[in-house]
Amino acid sequence: MPRSVNAVAARQRRKKILKLAKGYFGRRKNVHTVAKNAVEKGMQYAYFGRKQKKRTFRGLWIQRINAGVRPHGMNYSQFIGKVKEADIQLNRKVLADLAMNHPEAFKAVIEKVK
């Protein structure tokens, strides 16, 4: 009796990996075992990068808020403390957008917390 192998599923698995490796250089794009390692590592970097992006954006927002409150005689930590005290429900993303794109609205927020 001949050996039974599921060649269809195996080929689909390999094609899926090679499709993900599209654009890679050298053997990473067309040799399954090498491509599999490269794709797995790339997926790890992608997962980690999604977490890292959140950190870097929060840092950017903090810098923008700090730059926006400095001319008004405050620093970032004082401003955030007063925002919490005044129970203003604006997050750092919104505050940074106001500081950068709508300075008059941001000034109104500063006046309210002073």
N, C-alpha and C positions, 0 to 999 in steps of 0.2 A: 504494500500500500504506500502511495507517495506521501511525502511529508507535507503537512498542511501548514501554510504560513499565510498570514493576513497581509499580503503585499500591498493591497489597496490602502489600508489604514496606515501602514508604515510609511508609504510614499507621501501620504497626506501630512503625516507628522513632520517628515523631513522638509516638505515644501513649505509648511507653515513657518518653520525656523528660518529657512533660506529667504522667505519673503520678508521676515522681520530684519534680516541681515542686509537688506538691499541698501546700497550706498556705502557699505564698508569696503575697505581696501584689501586687495590681495586675496589670500585664501580664506579670509574671514567671511567673504561674501558667497563663496561657492563650494566650500568643503564643509560637509555637515557637522563633523565633530568640532572643527575650529569655530564655525559659525555659532554652534550651540553655546560654547563657552563665552563667545563675544556677546551674544544676545542676552544671556543670563546676567553677565556683568553689567551690560547696558541697562537692563531692567532694574538692577540694584541701584545704579546711579540715578535712574529716573525716580525711583521711590524716594531715595534720600533727598534728591533735588526738590521734590514737591514739599518736603518738610522744611528744607533750607530756605525756600522762597518765602515762606511765611515769616521766618525770622528776619530776613533781609528787608522785607517790606515794612515790618514793624519798626526796625531801626531807622529806615528812611522817613517814616511818618514822624518819629520822635525828633529827628533832626529838623524837619520842616516846621514842626510846632515850636521847637526851641528857637529857631531863627525868626519865627513870627512874633514870639512874645518878648524877645530881647529888647527891641526898641521901646517897649512899653514898661521897661524897668522891672521885669520879672525874668526868672529862668524857668526851664521846663518843669522841674520838680515842684516848685512853688505853684505854678499854674495848674498842674494836674491835681495837686492837693486841694486847691481852691475850687476846681471844677467838681471834684467829688463832694466837697463840703456843700456847695451850692446845689447839689443834686441835679446837675445838667447831664442828660442822658445822651451825650455825643461821644462816639468812640474816637480813637486816634486817627483812623482813616478819614473820617469826616472832618475832624479838626484840622488835619494836615491839608485837606483839600480847600477848606475855608482860608487857611493861612496863605496858601499859595495863589489861589484863583479869585478869592473874594475877600480882600483885606478889610473892607468896610464891615462886612458881616463878622469877621473874626474879631475886629476891634470891639464890636458890640458885645461879643461873648466875653472878651477881656474886661470890659467895663462892668458887665453884670457880676463877674466873680470878684472884682476888687472891693 
